[in-house]
Amino acid sequence: MLNNNLFFPLICILTISSLYADTIAGRDTIAKDSLQIRHYTLDALRVIGEKPSETIGSVNITNIDYANQPGLQNVKDALTNLPGISMTVGSKDESNLRIRGFRKNEVKILLDGRPLNAGYFGNVNLQNLPVSGISEIQVLKGPVSSMYGSNTLGGVVNLITRDPSTRKWFKLGMSVKRNNTNHFELSTSHRFENWNYWLFASLEHSDGFLLPKDFQATNSENGGVRDNASKTQELVEVKSTCNITDFHMITFTAGVASIPTKYLPSSIYETKYRLYKDYQRLEGTIRSNLQLSPGWKLDSMLYLDGGKDTYQEFNDPNFHHMAMDSDMKNFTIGFTHRANLQMQDGSELSIGYRGERQFSNRKDNGNYPTWTDHSTMLHNLFSQVEWKVSQPLTVTGSAGASYFSKDVEKSNALLFEPSLGVYYEFPNHASLSLAAGRNTAFGTMRQLFSVENGNINLRPQVSMKYEITGKKPFLLNTANGLLSLSLYLNDVKDLIDIHGNTYQNIYKVRSYGGESDLEIAPYSWWNMTYSYCYLDYADLSSYRLTESPRNTVGLNWTFLLPVRTKVTVSSNWEDMRFSEDSNFQYHHLDSYWVHNLALKKEWRDFSITFGLENFTDTNYQEEYGFPAQGINFCFGLEKEF
């Protein structure tokens, strides 16, 4: 049944595409004979949207800069301290991403436009995704276009990979931190006339991180190195794009990651001894991009993303007496097909379909004595019209219909997800955008099917989101600047959480706030960036936005010094915030400042970086019971040849 639903349409589309490409190629031969040559530019199916007129809401694009954050080893590090984002580490040492208060399982993570498998718990662990091959990160925090599909309640994070080089063939990189934390990588890539390739391998290891000097030891934490936080990860990835004809491009990607053993730190207020064993993740993608005519373009993508792991709990610090032994397997297979029509006046029409099936299989020594499998199926039809009303005014409307089904219950869900955006650019290059949309998130596999807490009758979570964003460039004496301001309102209902021992739709919340950014370049060698974010919510229920501070401030100064040297000083402040413990009790966490220093020196094809993280050795907790690292240093070296 799965093959018929997903593989057969892809085979048909690729076959028709190839035939159509041959036909066009034949016509092109005739055109060449008559000196009427048309040139097309085909881009890989990876960037979903780069401006509000495409994404409905505003999009923040962050270029990965190792000079600002030389200690970057994974995507979690790259997203830390971005405006409107709260990034913490949770009870199973997984990354917890929150966008404007929305939780990790309500945010969609994409890699070059491909959804990443969120697994049984509905969370993509960004600590397991290396940042080395990422060139930029697109973050959508407001209303989201229906082109992204469902499960975008809190927003979208799209990771864009680097393009292969046209000059170099190999890149070797390494970075080291305190306590035997290191990262080594080797990649080879090159771009030819009709095809390119990229091959990447990395090895990452850590014995854990050191706590601040003024951290007070507890009965469950020794106060030195963070207990039970070591891991080693191996990763191999490959990507290749080839032009079949002048009008047809196919991209293949594949990757495998493994962690033999990963020890998990527990809350400093409780004693638990836990680990993951035999973690593996596999992914593969086939993409087809076909230019049917000067205005029509056809994009198709088939992807598979899955993995497995073993979770174990022990009664002793030597990990000899096992209390829990749980095996988990999960994977997702999906298909996306989108057609784009570019009109002569600059307007654009997009229509398409996305189908995604998720599987989970579980076995343990408790409630799952034998392998227990479940699956869900998501169908999504979407359309979007981007209308160039005039040169400065663009109006974008999108509509989506999502159908969600489960393998054990007939109470399926059909949702409509409309959105509307208005974008206006003034003659002085200032811009104003207005956006509104209805975004949703279905229950995770755990929320739906777990024996302990599952509820197969959960309704989807729904949010009406509104946003207004203005940007104004300016010139003050010799200083160039850009000021941006966003105001937003999110009206959410049917939020899923534990009530008693069962997941239920029990909460609603109305959150609102604003985000401002000011970038000033007094001189060509000096750049300053300031950001401020405010987040609050109405007391419509007992729900609290955990790990989401009301006020945050970010300060960043970058200096370009002689002999190709770059120095960056950054400071980030987070206000008091709520945090929830394992017994679902709320706690207040204190506010804190974190200060970082980074230096980068380039010489020929070498790049050397040095950084100090939390150089004031501030003691704070990211989540209740989970302290952050103290002062740390990073040294990195990169060589291209």
PECORZI-V17473 format. One record per run of one state. SS is the DSSP state (H for helix, E for strand, L for the rest). FROM is the first residue (numbers start at 1). LEN is the number of residues. If there is no record, write none. Layout:
BEGIN
ss:SS from:FROM len:LEN
ss:SS from:FROM len:LEN
END
This chain:
BEGIN
ss:L from:1 len:1
ss:H from:2 len:32
ss:L from:34 len:18
ss:H from:52 len:4
ss:E from:56 len:1
ss:L from:57 len:2
ss:E from:59 len:5
ss:L from:64 len:10
ss:E from:74 len:1
ss:H from:75 len:5
ss:L from:80 len:5
ss:E from:85 len:5
ss:L from:90 len:5
ss:E from:95 len:5
ss:L from:100 len:2
ss:E from:102 len:1
ss:L from:103 len:1
ss:H from:104 len:3
ss:E from:107 len:5
ss:L from:112 len:2
ss:E from:114 len:2
ss:L from:116 len:10
ss:H from:126 len:3
ss:L from:129 len:1
ss:E from:130 len:1
ss:L from:131 len:3
ss:E from:134 len:7
ss:L from:141 len:3
ss:E from:144 len:1
ss:L from:145 len:1
ss:H from:146 len:3
ss:L from:149 len:6
ss:E from:155 len:7
ss:L from:162 len:8
ss:E from:170 len:8
ss:L from:178 len:3
ss:E from:181 len:11
ss:L from:192 len:3
ss:E from:195 len:12
ss:L from:207 len:3
ss:E from:210 len:1
ss:L from:211 len:7
ss:E from:218 len:1
ss:L from:219 len:2
ss:E from:221 len:1
ss:L from:222 len:3
ss:E from:225 len:1
ss:L from:226 len:5
ss:E from:231 len:15
ss:L from:246 len:2
ss:E from:248 len:17
ss:L from:265 len:8
ss:E from:273 len:19
ss:L from:292 len:4
ss:E from:296 len:19
ss:L from:315 len:7
ss:E from:322 len:21
ss:L from:343 len:5
ss:E from:348 len:17
ss:L from:365 len:7
ss:E from:372 len:17
ss:L from:389 len:4
ss:E from:393 len:14
ss:L from:407 len:6
ss:E from:413 len:4
ss:L from:417 len:2
ss:E from:419 len:7
ss:L from:426 len:5
ss:E from:431 len:11
ss:L from:442 len:3
ss:H from:445 len:5
ss:L from:450 len:11
ss:E from:461 len:16
ss:L from:477 len:2
ss:E from:479 len:21
ss:L from:500 len:2
ss:E from:502 len:22
ss:L from:524 len:2
ss:E from:526 len:13
ss:L from:539 len:7
ss:E from:546 len:1
ss:L from:547 len:4
ss:E from:551 len:11
ss:L from:562 len:3
ss:E from:565 len:10
ss:L from:575 len:2
ss:E from:577 len:4
ss:L from:581 len:5
ss:E from:586 len:4
ss:L from:590 len:2
ss:E from:592 len:12
ss:L from:604 len:2
ss:E from:606 len:8
ss:L from:614 len:7
ss:E from:621 len:3
ss:L from:624 len:2
ss:E from:626 len:2
ss:L from:628 len:4
ss:E from:632 len:9
ss:L from:641 len:1
END
